[in-house]
Amino acid sequence: MGVIPYQVTEEDKKRFDEDGYWISPKLLDDETIGRLREAHERVWSRKYDGYGLPMHHFTLSDNPHAIRKFDNGWWINDEVRAVVTDRNLGEMAASLLNEDAIRLWHDQVIYKPGTNGQETNAGNVGWHQDYGYWRVSSTTNMVTVWIALQDTDLTNGGMMTILGSHKWGAVEGSDTFFEQDMGKLKAKFANREDWVEEPCILKAGQASFHHALTFHGSGPNLTNEPRLSVVAHLMPGDTYFRGGRFKHDNLRLLGARPEPGMRFDREEYFPLLYAK
């Protein structure tokens, strides 16, 4: 159980630097994929490993086609924990970000129901930058690893990225994950630069590594099967709380009175995946 080792190449890094994302080779074997799919079933049935609780457990709306999401599933599921804290995942992220150490910021366990051909925006994830939610952190040099647990393309609600959008910097108002009108969001953001959408087409066990500033979103899952994924959000090992007007639930993990400059390095909450 774990992530298959892979040495990131200079060509991989060039693609990540230019486009803002990179698709890995297959990182999970079929047995691990199966166990993570079973982990999904257990998680949504509230069958937890240990005695803790996840940070969040919610559905986007009451619509049966709405996306479901856990934050910090690694707290309550051993299979998720084994993958999102895997050293090999950290080493790949360190190579792509040119960092010496990588910690887990948090994870997500995401379930997008199938609509069986019904056109609906209930399962949409709006165009957004992950860093739009993470501005408490001292660096934008963070990465999201989106791991597919089945073959994934636009027919089952696969992710789309906007090529090169990580070069736009931190865009005000980009915390729009929960807004489902993709056209409205495109009109809001597309006048900044060239807007080139590219689908992330993945085989089961592959992962998309996208920069925290890369705009991305996804449409409906038109199949009759759910789209399952496990997601690791990763940060440099020396990331700290930068203060300001922004908030994030990870702040509470620094203690009751977090102060700017405090590092997100408490091992029980932000485990170290890799260090040179």
BATOR-842273 format. One record per atom (N, C-alpha, C): atom name; residue in one letter; x, y, z. Coordinates in steps of 0.02 Angstrom, whole numbers. Example, Ala and Ser with C-alpha at 12.3 -4.5 7.8 and 13.67 -1.06 7.14 Angstrom:
<pts>
{'N','a',{660,-284,390}} {'CA','a',{615,-225,390}} {'C','a',{660,-165,390}} {'N','s',{642,-112,354}} {'CA','s',{684,-53,357}} {'C','s',{645,2,394}} 
</pts>
This chain:
<pts>
{'N','m',{43,-60,0}} {'CA','m',{0,0,0}} {'C','m',{44,62,0}} {'N','g',{38,103,-50}} {'CA','g',{77,164,-52}} {'C','g',{86,187,-124}} {'N','v',{129,237,-132}} {'CA','v',{140,269,-197}} {'C','v',{202,238,-230}} {'N','i',{195,220,-293}} {'CA','i',{250,192,-331}} {'C','i',{303,245,-343}} {'N','p',{366,232,-329}} {'CA','p',{419,283,-339}} {'C','p',{423,304,-412}} {'N','y',{437,369,-422}} {'CA','y',{448,395,-489}} {'C','y',{495,455,-483}} {'N','q',{546,457,-526}} {'CA','q',{594,511,-526}} {'C','q',{571,564,-576}} {'N','v',{552,622,-551}} {'CA','v',{530,677,-594}} {'C','v',{587,698,-639}} {'N','t',{573,705,-704}} {'CA','t',{624,723,-753}} {'C','t',{625,798,-765}} {'N','e',{676,821,-799}} {'CA','e',{680,892,-818}} {'C','e',{623,910,-865}} {'N','e',{603,864,-908}} {'CA','e',{546,877,-953}} {'C','e',{481,883,-913}} {'N','d',{473,842,-862}} {'CA','d',{414,847,-818}} {'C','d',{412,916,-784}} {'N','k',{469,937,-759}} {'CA','k',{473,1001,-724}} {'C','k',{459,1059,-773}} {'N','k',{483,1053,-834}} {'CA','k',{471,1105,-884}} {'C','k',{396,1110,-898}} {'N','r',{363,1053,-905}} {'CA','r',{291,1054,-917}} {'C','r',{254,1087,-859}} {'N','f',{272,1068,-798}} {'CA','f',{240,1097,-739}} {'C','f',{252,1173,-736}} {'N','d',{313,1194,-749}} {'CA','d',{330,1265,-746}} {'C','d',{294,1306,-800}} {'N','e',{285,1277,-858}} {'CA','e',{255,1313,-914}} {'C','e',{178,1313,-910}} {'N','d',{150,1255,-895}} {'CA','d',{77,1248,-898}} {'C','d',{43,1255,-830}} {'N','g',{79,1246,-776}} {'CA','g',{49,1250,-710}} {'C','g',{23,1185,-684}} {'N','y',{32,1131,-723}} {'CA','y',{13,1065,-699}} {'C','y',{52,1012,-738}} {'N','w',{53,952,-709}} {'CA','w',{88,896,-740}} {'C','w',{51,832,-721}} {'N','i',{42,787,-769}} {'CA','i',{9,723,-756}} {'C','i',{63,670,-748}} {'N','s',{60,634,-694}} {'CA','s',{109,583,-677}} {'C','s',{95,518,-715}} {'N','p',{143,473,-716}} {'CA','p',{127,404,-734}} {'C','p',{84,373,-680}} {'N','k',{66,310,-688}} {'CA','k',{25,276,-638}} {'C','k',{65,269,-574}} {'N','l',{37,296,-519}} {'CA','l',{71,297,-455}} {'C','l',{42,248,-405}} {'N','l',{-16,220,-420}} {'CA','l',{-48,172,-375}} {'C','l',{-59,107,-413}} {'N','d',{-43,51,-382}} {'CA','d',{-58,-13,-414}} {'C','d',{-132,-29,-405}} {'N','d',{-156,-80,-441}} {'CA','d',{-227,-94,-442}} {'C','d',{-254,-114,-373}} {'N','e',{-212,-148,-334}} {'CA','e',{-234,-167,-266}} {'C','e',{-245,-105,-223}} {'N','t',{-200,-57,-227}} {'CA','t',{-207,4,-188}} {'C','t',{-267,44,-211}} {'N','i',{-278,47,-277}} {'CA','i',{-338,82,-303}} {'C','i',{-401,50,-274}} {'N','g',{-403,-17,-274}} {'CA','g',{-461,-52,-247}} {'C','g',{-472,-37,-173}} {'N','r',{-418,-34,-136}} {'CA','r',{-425,-21,-65}} {'C','r',{-448,50,-52}} {'N','l',{-426,97,-93}} {'CA','l',{-448,166,-85}} {'C','l',{-521,174,-106}} {'N','r',{-543,137,-155}} {'CA','r',{-614,139,-173}} {'C','r',{-656,110,-115}} {'N','e',{-632,58,-84}} {'CA','e',{-667,31,-25}} {'C','e',{-664,81,33}} {'N','a',{-608,117,38}} {'CA','a',{-602,169,90}} {'C','a',{-656,222,80}} {'N','h',{-669,241,18}} {'CA','h',{-723,288,4}} {'C','h',{-789,264,34}} {'N','e',{-805,201,21}} {'CA','e',{-868,174,47}} {'C','e',{-871,178,123}} {'N','r',{-815,163,155}} {'CA','r',{-814,165,228}} {'C','r',{-820,237,254}} {'N','v',{-784,282,221}} {'CA','v',{-785,352,242}} {'C','v',{-855,381,238}} {'N','w',{-889,369,182}} {'CA','w',{-956,398,174}} {'C','w',{-1008,364,218}} {'N','s',{-992,304,243}} {'CA','s',{-1036,270,290}} {'C','s',{-1018,288,362}} {'N','r',{-971,334,370}} {'CA','r',{-947,356,436}} {'C','r',{-918,299,478}} {'N','k',{-884,254,444}} {'CA','k',{-847,201,477}} {'C','k',{-774,222,480}} {'N','y',{-753,250,537}} {'CA','y',{-688,282,543}} {'C','y',{-637,235,576}} {'N','d',{-575,243,556}} {'CA','d',{-520,209,591}} {'C','d',{-498,254,649}} {'N','g',{-491,225,707}} {'CA','g',{-473,265,766}} {'C','g',{-534,299,795}} {'N','y',{-521,349,837}} {'CA','y',{-575,381,875}} {'C','y',{-583,455,859}} {'N','g',{-548,478,807}} {'CA','g',{-552,549,790}} {'C','g',{-608,564,742}} {'N','l',{-610,627,721}} {'CA','l',{-660,651,673}} {'C','l',{-623,689,618}} {'N','p',{-651,690,557}} {'CA','p',{-620,731,504}} {'C','p',{-632,804,517}} {'N','m',{-593,847,484}} {'CA','m',{-602,919,493}} {'C','m',{-671,940,466}} {'N','h',{-689,915,407}} {'CA','h',{-753,931,377}} {'C','h',{-781,869,343}} {'N','h',{-847,865,340}} {'CA','h',{-882,811,304}} {'C','h',{-946,843,280}} {'N','f',{-949,859,214}} {'CA','f',{-1009,893,191}} {'C','f',{-1024,877,118}} {'N','t',{-1085,891,99}} {'CA','t',{-1109,888,31}} {'C','t',{-1123,959,8}} {'N','l',{-1106,974,-55}} {'CA','l',{-1112,1042,-79}} {'C','l',{-1182,1070,-73}} {'N','s',{-1233,1026,-84}} {'CA','s',{-1303,1047,-78}} {'C','s',{-1345,985,-65}} {'N','d',{-1411,994,-61}} {'CA','d',{-1456,938,-51}} {'C','d',{-1469,900,-116}} {'N','n',{-1447,927,-172}} {'CA','n',{-1456,894,-236}} {'C','n',{-1420,826,-236}} {'N','p',{-1452,772,-257}} {'CA','p',{-1417,707,-255}} {'C','p',{-1357,703,-302}} {'N','h',{-1350,750,-348}} {'CA','h',{-1294,750,-394}} {'C','h',{-1237,796,-369}} {'N','a',{-1246,825,-311}} {'CA','a',{-1196,871,-285}} {'C','a',{-1134,834,-262}} {'N','i',{-1077,867,-267}} {'CA','i',{-1014,838,-247}} {'C','i',{-1011,831,-171}} {'N','r',{-978,778,-148}} {'CA','r',{-967,766,-77}} {'C','r',{-892,772,-63}} {'N','k',{-876,797,-4}} {'CA','k',{-805,809,10}} {'C','k',{-790,802,84}} {'N','f',{-735,767,98}} {'CA','f',{-705,764,164}} {'C','f',{-641,806,163}} {'N','d',{-626,840,216}} {'CA','d',{-559,870,226}} {'C','d',{-524,831,282}} {'N','n',{-461,818,271}} {'CA','n',{-420,779,318}} {'C','n',{-449,710,331}} {'N','g',{-461,675,276}} {'CA','g',{-481,606,281}} {'C','g',{-427,562,311}} {'N','w',{-364,585,308}} {'CA','w',{-309,545,336}} {'C','w',{-315,538,411}} {'N','w',{-353,582,443}} {'CA','w',{-363,576,515}} {'C','w',{-403,514,533}} {'N','i',{-446,491,487}} {'CA','i',{-495,440,506}} {'C','i',{-495,380,458}} {'N','n',{-447,377,412}} {'CA','n',{-443,319,367}} {'C','n',{-371,301,354}} {'N','d',{-352,239,369}} {'CA','d',{-283,218,364}} {'C','d',{-258,214,292}} {'N','e',{-302,193,245}} {'CA','e',{-282,188,176}} {'C','e',{-267,257,147}} {'N','v',{-310,305,161}} {'CA','v',{-299,374,139}} {'C','v',{-234,401,169}} {'N','r',{-225,388,232}} {'CA','r',{-164,412,266}} {'C','r',{-101,385,233}} {'N','a',{-101,320,216}} {'CA','a',{-42,290,186}} {'C','a',{-22,324,121}} {'N','v',{-71,347,83}} {'CA','v',{-57,377,18}} {'C','v',{-38,451,25}} {'N','v',{-79,490,61}} {'CA','v',{-67,563,61}} {'C','v',{-6,583,103}} {'N','t',{20,537,143}} {'CA','t',{81,552,181}} {'C','t',{141,514,154}} {'N','d',{135,486,94}} {'CA','d',{188,444,66}} {'C','d',{249,485,47}} {'N','r',{308,460,65}} {'CA','r',{370,495,51}} {'C','r',{381,506,-24}} {'N','n',{362,456,-65}} {'CA','n',{372,463,-137}} {'C','n',{331,520,-166}} {'N','l',{271,531,-140}} {'CA','l',{230,587,-161}} {'C','l',{265,653,-143}} {'N','g',{292,656,-82}} {'CA','g',{328,716,-60}} {'C','g',{389,730,-102}} {'N','e',{426,677,-120}} {'CA','e',{486,688,-160}} {'C','e',{470,715,-230}} {'N','m',{416,690,-260}} {'CA','m',{395,717,-325}} {'C','m',{375,790,-319}} {'N','a',{337,807,-267}} {'CA','a',{317,876,-257}} {'C','a',{377,921,-246}} {'N','a',{426,898,-207}} {'CA','a',{487,937,-194}} {'C','a',{523,951,-259}} {'N','s',{527,902,-304}} {'CA','s',{560,912,-368}} {'C','s',{524,963,-410}} {'N','l',{458,959,-414}} {'CA','l',{419,1005,-455}} {'C','l',{421,1076,-428}} {'N','l',{421,1083,-362}} {'CA','l',{420,1150,-331}} {'C','l',{490,1177,-317}} {'N','n',{541,1136,-328}} {'CA','n',{610,1155,-311}} {'C','n',{617,1174,-237}} {'N','e',{591,1130,-195}} {'CA','e',{593,1139,-122}} {'C','e',{633,1081,-91}} {'N','d',{661,1095,-32}} {'CA','d',{701,1044,3}} {'C','d',{659,998,46}} {'N','a',{600,1020,66}} {'CA','a',{558,980,111}} {'C','a',{485,993,94}} {'N','i',{443,943,106}} {'CA','i',{372,947,90}} {'C','i',{332,920,149}} {'N','r',{280,957,168}} {'CA','r',{232,936,219}} {'C','r',{162,933,189}} {'N','l',{119,895,222}} {'CA','l',{49,893,204}} {'C','l',{13,954,232}} {'N','w',{-20,992,189}} {'CA','w',{-61,1049,210}} {'C','w',{-129,1022,235}} {'N','h',{-164,987,192}} {'CA','h',{-220,945,212}} {'C','h',{-239,901,152}} {'N','d',{-284,855,162}} {'CA','d',{-307,813,107}} {'C','d',{-381,823,96}} {'N','q',{-406,793,42}} {'CA','q',{-477,791,28}} {'C','q',{-495,722,-1}} {'N','v',{-553,697,18}} {'CA','v',{-582,637,-11}} {'C','v',{-645,661,-47}} {'N','i',{-646,654,-114}} {'CA','i',{-699,686,-154}} {'C','i',{-738,633,-193}} {'N','y',{-804,640,-191}} {'CA','y',{-851,594,-223}} {'C','y',{-897,636,-267}} {'N','k',{-895,625,-333}} {'CA','k',{-940,661,-378}} {'C','k',{-990,611,-407}} {'N','p',{-1054,615,-386}} {'CA','p',{-1103,565,-410}} {'C','p',{-1113,569,-485}} {'N','g',{-1131,513,-514}} {'CA','g',{-1149,512,-585}} {'C','g',{-1220,535,-595}} {'N','t',{-1234,566,-652}} {'CA','t',{-1301,591,-668}} {'C','t',{-1337,548,-719}} {'N','n',{-1302,496,-744}} {'CA','n',{-1331,451,-794}} {'C','n',{-1357,491,-855}} {'N','g',{-1316,538,-877}} {'CA','g',{-1332,576,-937}} {'C','g',{-1371,640,-926}} {'N','q',{-1392,653,-865}} {'CA','q',{-1431,713,-850}} {'C','q',{-1385,773,-848}} {'N','e',{-1400,824,-888}} {'CA','e',{-1361,885,-888}} {'C','e',{-1380,927,-827}} {'N','t',{-1333,938,-783}} {'CA','t',{-1345,978,-723}} {'C','t',{-1279,1008,-700}} {'N','n',{-1283,1065,-669}} {'CA','n',{-1222,1096,-642}} {'C','n',{-1212,1080,-569}} {'N','a',{-1254,1035,-541}} {'CA','a',{-1251,1021,-469}} {'C','a',{-1183,993,-448}} {'N','g',{-1149,957,-493}} {'CA','g',{-1085,928,-475}} {'C','g',{-1026,970,-497}} {'N','n',{-1039,1029,-525}} {'CA','n',{-985,1072,-549}} {'C','n',{-941,1096,-491}} {'N','v',{-877,1103,-506}} {'CA','v',{-830,1138,-462}} {'C','v',{-808,1200,-500}} {'N','g',{-822,1259,-473}} {'CA','g',{-809,1321,-509}} {'C','g',{-735,1334,-521}} {'N','w',{-721,1372,-574}} {'CA','w',{-652,1393,-587}} {'C','w',{-624,1429,-526}} {'N','h',{-567,1406,-501}} {'CA','h',{-539,1436,-441}} {'C','h',{-464,1423,-438}} {'N','q',{-430,1460,-394}} {'CA','q',{-361,1445,-374}} {'C','q',{-363,1416,-304}} {'N','d',{-327,1362,-292}} {'CA','d',{-325,1335,-225}} {'C','d',{-297,1387,-175}} {'N','y',{-249,1426,-198}} {'CA','y',{-220,1475,-152}} {'C','y',{-270,1530,-132}} {'N','g',{-324,1535,-170}} {'CA','g',{-377,1582,-149}} {'C','g',{-404,1566,-80}} {'N','y',{-397,1503,-58}} {'CA','y',{-419,1483,8}} {'C','y',{-361,1478,58}} {'N','w',{-300,1483,34}} {'CA','w',{-241,1468,75}} {'C','w',{-198,1529,89}} {'N','r',{-227,1588,86}} {'CA','r',{-186,1649,90}} {'C','r',{-157,1661,160}} {'N','v',{-176,1619,207}} {'CA','v',{-143,1623,272}} {'C','v',{-72,1596,268}} {'N','s',{-56,1559,216}} {'CA','s',{10,1528,210}} {'C','s',{59,1577,179}} {'N','s',{122,1569,198}} {'CA','s',{174,1618,180}} {'C','s',{197,1613,108}} {'N','t',{177,1561,72}} {'CA','t',{202,1551,5}} {'C','t',{146,1528,-41}} {'N','t',{151,1549,-104}} {'CA','t',{106,1523,-155}} {'C','t',{135,1459,-186}} {'N','n',{195,1441,-168}} {'CA','n',{229,1384,-199}} {'C','n',{206,1318,-166}} {'N','m',{143,1304,-178}} {'CA','m',{110,1243,-151}} {'C','m',{82,1204,-210}} {'N','v',{65,1141,-198}} {'CA','v',{42,1099,-253}} {'C','v',{-14,1053,-230}} {'N','t',{-61,1040,-274}} {'CA','t',{-114,993,-262}} {'C','t',{-103,931,-304}} {'N','v',{-108,873,-272}} {'CA','v',{-101,808,-307}} {'C','v',{-170,776,-308}} {'N','w',{-201,774,-367}} {'CA','w',{-268,747,-376}} {'C','w',{-261,677,-405}} {'N','i',{-278,626,-365}} {'CA','i',{-266,556,-384}} {'C','i',{-332,524,-405}} {'N','a',{-334,499,-467}} {'CA','a',{-393,468,-494}} {'C','a',{-399,395,-472}} {'N','l',{-458,375,-451}} {'CA','l',{-470,306,-431}} {'C','l',{-510,268,-484}} {'N','q',{-517,297,-543}} {'CA','q',{-545,265,-602}} {'C','q',{-521,305,-662}} {'N','d',{-526,278,-722}} {'CA','d',{-510,317,-781}} {'C','d',{-555,379,-780}} {'N','t',{-525,437,-793}} {'CA','t',{-560,500,-783}} {'C','t',{-549,546,-843}} {'N','d',{-604,571,-871}} {'CA','d',{-602,621,-924}} {'C','d',{-663,666,-916}} {'N','l',{-680,705,-966}} {'CA','l',{-734,752,-958}} {'C','l',{-803,718,-954}} {'N','t',{-809,656,-977}} {'CA','t',{-874,623,-973}} {'C','t',{-894,608,-901}} {'N','n',{-846,596,-858}} {'CA','n',{-863,584,-788}} {'C','n',{-840,640,-741}} {'N','g',{-839,700,-768}} {'CA','g',{-827,759,-727}} {'C','g',{-755,770,-709}} {'N','g',{-710,752,-754}} {'CA','g',{-639,763,-742}} {'C','g',{-620,837,-738}} {'N','m',{-564,849,-708}} {'CA','m',{-540,917,-698}} {'C','m',{-515,948,-763}} {'N','m',{-522,1013,-768}} {'CA','m',{-494,1053,-822}} {'C','m',{-449,1106,-791}} {'N','t',{-393,1121,-824}} {'CA','t',{-349,1174,-801}} {'C','t',{-345,1229,-854}} {'N','i',{-326,1288,-832}} {'CA','i',{-314,1344,-878}} {'C','i',{-238,1351,-885}} {'N','l',{-214,1335,-945}} {'CA','l',{-142,1331,-956}} {'C','l',{-107,1397,-940}} {'N','g',{-55,1392,-900}} {'CA','g',{-14,1450,-884}} {'C','g',{-44,1499,-835}} {'N','s',{-103,1484,-808}} {'CA','s',{-137,1533,-765}} {'C','s',{-101,1542,-698}} {'N','h',{-56,1497,-680}} {'CA','h',{-17,1506,-618}} {'C','h',{30,1566,-623}} {'N','k',{41,1590,-684}} {'CA','k',{84,1648,-694}} {'C','k',{47,1714,-683}} {'N','w',{-18,1710,-671}} {'CA','w',{-57,1771,-660}} {'C','w',{-50,1797,-589}} {'N','g',{-20,1758,-544}} {'CA','g',{-15,1777,-474}} {'C','g',{-79,1761,-436}} {'N','a',{-81,1781,-374}} {'CA','a',{-140,1769,-332}} {'C','a',{-195,1819,-352}} {'N','v',{-248,1794,-382}} {'CA','v',{-302,1836,-408}} {'C','v',{-354,1847,-354}} {'N','e',{-372,1909,-344}} {'CA','e',{-423,1926,-294}} {'C','e',{-489,1893,-312}} {'N','g',{-522,1864,-263}} {'CA','g',{-587,1834,-274}} {'C','g',{-585,1767,-308}} {'N','s',{-528,1732,-305}} {'CA','s',{-522,1667,-339}} {'C','s',{-542,1608,-295}} {'N','d',{-572,1621,-237}} {'CA','d',{-596,1569,-193}} {'C','d',{-668,1551,-213}} {'N','t',{-674,1519,-272}} {'CA','t',{-739,1509,-304}} {'C','t',{-752,1436,-318}} {'N','f',{-725,1391,-278}} {'CA','f',{-736,1319,-285}} {'C','f',{-811,1303,-285}} {'N','f',{-850,1336,-243}} {'CA','f',{-919,1318,-232}} {'C','f',{-968,1352,-280}} {'N','e',{-943,1396,-323}} {'CA','e',{-986,1428,-372}} {'C','e',{-991,1384,-434}} {'N','q',{-1051,1369,-457}} {'CA','q',{-1061,1317,-507}} {'C','q',{-1077,1343,-577}} {'N','d',{-1082,1409,-585}} {'CA','d',{-1094,1438,-651}} {'C','d',{-1026,1450,-684}} {'N','m',{-1004,1400,-723}} {'CA','m',{-937,1403,-753}} {'C','m',{-931,1461,-802}} {'N','g',{-984,1475,-840}} {'CA','g',{-981,1529,-888}} {'C','g',{-973,1597,-854}} {'N','k',{-1008,1607,-800}} {'CA','k',{-1003,1670,-762}} {'C','k',{-933,1679,-735}} {'N','l',{-904,1625,-709}} {'CA','l',{-836,1630,-682}} {'C','l',{-785,1642,-738}} {'N','k',{-795,1610,-795}} {'CA','k',{-750,1623,-851}} {'C','k',{-751,1697,-871}} {'N','a',{-811,1726,-873}} {'CA','a',{-816,1797,-889}} {'C','a',{-781,1840,-837}} {'N','k',{-782,1817,-775}} {'CA','k',{-750,1854,-720}} {'C','k',{-674,1853,-725}} {'N','f',{-646,1795,-743}} {'CA','f',{-573,1786,-741}} {'C','f',{-539,1788,-810}} {'N','a',{-576,1773,-864}} {'CA','a',{-543,1762,-928}} {'C','a',{-516,1825,-960}} {'N','n',{-538,1884,-937}} {'CA','n',{-513,1945,-968}} {'C','n',{-443,1964,-944}} {'N','r',{-414,1923,-901}} {'CA','r',{-347,1938,-876}} {'C','r',{-294,1921,-929}} {'N','e',{-298,1861,-957}} {'CA','e',{-247,1836,-1002}} {'C','e',{-281,1789,-1052}} {'N','d',{-241,1756,-1093}} {'CA','d',{-269,1704,-1136}} {'C','d',{-299,1648,-1093}} {'N','w',{-359,1628,-1112}} {'CA','w',{-396,1576,-1074}} {'C','w',{-396,1513,-1115}} {'N','v',{-353,1467,-1099}} {'CA','v',{-347,1404,-1136}} {'C','v',{-362,1346,-1089}} {'N','e',{-419,1314,-1100}} {'CA','e',{-440,1258,-1058}} {'C','e',{-409,1193,-1083}} {'N','e',{-384,1153,-1036}} {'CA','e',{-357,1087,-1055}} {'C','e',{-382,1036,-1006}} {'N','p',{-413,981,-1030}} {'CA','p',{-437,929,-984}} {'C','p',{-380,888,-956}} {'N','c',{-387,867,-894}} {'CA','c',{-339,821,-863}} {'C','c',{-367,750,-872}} {'N','i',{-342,716,-922}} {'CA','i',{-366,649,-937}} {'C','i',{-319,599,-904}} {'N','l',{-347,560,-857}} {'CA','l',{-306,517,-814}} {'C','l',{-331,445,-818}} {'N','k',{-285,398,-817}} {'CA','k',{-301,329,-804}} {'C','k',{-304,319,-728}} {'N','a',{-339,267,-707}} {'CA','a',{-342,252,-636}} {'C','a',{-272,244,-608}} {'N','g',{-259,279,-553}} {'CA','g',{-193,276,-521}} {'C','g',{-146,331,-542}} {'N','q',{-163,369,-594}} {'CA','q',{-123,427,-612}} {'C','q',{-144,487,-569}} {'N','a',{-101,537,-568}} {'CA','a',{-115,597,-529}} {'C','a',{-100,660,-570}} {'N','s',{-138,711,-558}} {'CA','s',{-124,777,-585}} {'C','s',{-94,819,-529}} {'N','f',{-34,844,-540}} {'CA','f',{-1,891,-494}} {'C','f',{-13,961,-521}} {'N','h',{-53,1001,-488}} {'CA','h',{-62,1070,-512}} {'C','h',{-43,1121,-459}} {'N','h',{-13,1175,-483}} {'CA','h',{12,1228,-440}} {'C','h',{-46,1262,-404}} {'N','a',{-34,1288,-345}} {'CA','a',{-86,1319,-305}} {'C','a',{-117,1381,-337}} {'N','l',{-83,1409,-388}} {'CA','l',{-109,1468,-423}} {'C','l',{-142,1450,-489}} {'N','t',{-142,1387,-509}} {'CA','t',{-171,1367,-572}} {'C','t',{-247,1365,-567}} {'N','f',{-280,1402,-611}} {'CA','f',{-353,1399,-612}} {'C','f',{-375,1331,-639}} {'N','h',{-425,1302,-606}} {'CA','h',{-451,1237,-626}} {'C','h',{-524,1232,-602}} {'N','g',{-559,1184,-631}} {'CA','g',{-628,1172,-613}} {'C','g',{-651,1107,-646}} {'N','s',{-714,1089,-638}} {'CA','s',{-739,1029,-669}} {'C','s',{-814,1033,-679}} {'N','g',{-837,996,-730}} {'CA','g',{-908,995,-746}} {'C','g',{-943,933,-720}} {'N','p',{-1002,918,-748}} {'CA','p',{-1042,862,-721}} {'C','p',{-1013,794,-739}} {'N','n',{-1029,745,-698}} {'CA','n',{-1013,675,-711}} {'C','n',{-1074,645,-746}} {'N','l',{-1069,635,-811}} {'CA','l',{-1127,613,-851}} {'C','l',{-1135,538,-853}} {'N','t',{-1092,501,-819}} {'CA','t',{-1096,428,-819}} {'C','t',{-1144,405,-764}} {'N','n',{-1151,339,-759}} {'CA','n',{-1193,312,-705}} {'C','n',{-1153,285,-647}} {'N','e',{-1088,302,-645}} {'CA','e',{-1044,282,-591}} {'C','e',{-1014,344,-558}} {'N','p',{-1001,343,-492}} {'CA','p',{-970,401,-460}} {'C','p',{-898,410,-482}} {'N','r',{-875,472,-481}} {'CA','r',{-805,487,-492}} {'C','r',{-772,495,-424}} {'N','l',{-723,453,-410}} {'CA','l',{-690,452,-344}} {'C','l',{-619,477,-350}} {'N','s',{-597,514,-300}} {'CA','s',{-528,537,-299}} {'C','s',{-505,548,-227}} {'N','v',{-439,545,-219}} {'CA','v',{-406,565,-157}} {'C','v',{-357,619,-175}} {'N','v',{-356,672,-135}} {'CA','v',{-318,731,-152}} {'C','v',{-271,750,-95}} {'N','a',{-208,762,-112}} {'CA','a',{-160,785,-62}} {'C','a',{-138,856,-79}} {'N','h',{-148,902,-33}} {'CA','h',{-123,971,-40}} {'C','h',{-58,976,-2}} {'N','l',{-4,995,-36}} {'CA','l',{63,992,-7}} {'C','l',{95,1061,-7}} {'N','m',{139,1073,42}} {'CA','m',{172,1138,51}} {'C','m',{246,1129,67}} {'N','p',{286,1180,57}} {'CA','p',{356,1177,79}} {'C','p',{360,1168,154}} {'N','g',{414,1135,176}} {'CA','g',{420,1118,246}} {'C','g',{426,1176,293}} {'N','d',{445,1236,268}} {'CA','d',{454,1294,311}} {'C','d',{396,1344,306}} {'N','t',{339,1324,279}} {'CA','t',{282,1368,271}} {'C','t',{258,1393,340}} {'N','y',{241,1457,344}} {'CA','y',{217,1485,407}} {'C','y',{155,1528,396}} {'N','f',{122,1546,451}} {'CA','f',{63,1588,451}} {'C','f',{83,1660,438}} {'N','r',{57,1689,384}} {'CA','r',{79,1757,366}} {'C','r',{33,1812,392}} {'N','g',{-23,1794,422}} {'CA','g',{-66,1846,451}} {'C','g',{-107,1881,397}} {'N','g',{-137,1937,414}} {'CA','g',{-179,1974,368}} {'C','g',{-252,1958,378}} {'N','r',{-293,1975,329}} {'CA','r',{-365,1969,336}} {'C','r',{-392,1900,319}} {'N','f',{-349,1856,296}} {'CA','f',{-372,1791,274}} {'C','f',{-373,1740,331}} {'N','k',{-419,1693,326}} {'CA','k',{-426,1641,377}} {'C','k',{-429,1573,344}} {'N','h',{-412,1521,381}} {'CA','h',{-417,1452,358}} {'C','h',{-421,1409,420}} {'N','d',{-458,1354,415}} {'CA','d',{-468,1311,474}} {'C','d',{-403,1281,500}} {'N','n',{-351,1278,458}} {'CA','n',{-287,1253,482}} {'C','n',{-257,1297,536}} {'N','l',{-279,1359,540}} {'CA','l',{-253,1404,592}} {'C','l',{-265,1375,661}} {'N','r',{-322,1343,672}} {'CA','r',{-338,1317,739}} {'C','r',{-289,1263,759}} {'N','l',{-255,1233,709}} {'CA','l',{-207,1180,724}} {'C','l',{-141,1209,750}} {'N','l',{-133,1275,747}} {'CA','l',{-75,1307,777}} {'C','l',{-85,1322,851}} {'N','g',{-146,1310,875}} {'CA','g',{-161,1325,945}} {'C','g',{-215,1377,950}} {'N','a',{-234,1393,1011}} {'CA','a',{-290,1438,1023}} {'C','a',{-276,1510,1003}} {'N','r',{-213,1530,1005}} {'CA','r',{-195,1599,988}} {'C','r',{-139,1601,936}} {'N','p',{-154,1583,873}} {'CA','p',{-102,1583,822}} {'C','p',{-76,1654,810}} {'N','e',{-12,1659,797}} {'CA','e',{20,1723,784}} {'C','e',{57,1719,717}} {'N','p',{59,1775,678}} {'CA','p',{98,1775,617}} {'C','p',{170,1753,629}} {'N','g',{196,1714,584}} {'CA','g',{264,1688,591}} {'C','g',{267,1617,618}} {'N','m',{213,1594,647}} {'CA','m',{212,1525,673}} {'C','m',{212,1477,614}} {'N','r',{255,1426,617}} {'CA','r',{261,1378,563}} {'C','r',{206,1325,567}} {'N','f',{184,1304,508}} {'CA','f',{138,1247,504}} {'C','f',{180,1184,504}} {'N','d',{208,1167,562}} {'CA','d',{254,1111,565}} {'C','d',{240,1063,623}} {'N','r',{181,1068,653}} {'CA','r',{164,1020,705}} {'C','r',{152,953,671}} {'N','e',{194,905,687}} {'CA','e',{196,842,651}} {'C','e',{129,805,655}} {'N','e',{92,813,709}} {'CA','e',{29,776,715}} {'C','e',{-25,803,669}} {'N','y',{-16,864,642}} {'CA','y',{-64,894,597}} {'C','y',{-36,904,526}} {'N','f',{28,919,522}} {'CA','f',{60,934,458}} {'C','f',{121,889,449}} {'N','p',{109,824,437}} {'CA','p',{165,777,436}} {'C','p',{215,792,380}} {'N','l',{278,780,396}} {'CA','l',{332,788,347}} {'C','l',{333,727,302}} {'N','l',{325,739,237}} {'CA','l',{327,684,189}} {'C','l',{398,670,165}} {'N','y',{436,725,156}} {'CA','y',{502,718,124}} {'C','y',{546,775,145}} {'N','a',{610,760,155}} {'CA','a',{662,810,166}} {'C','a',{727,784,137}} {'N','k',{764,827,104}} {'CA','k',{828,807,76}} {'C','k',{878,791,131}} 
</pts>
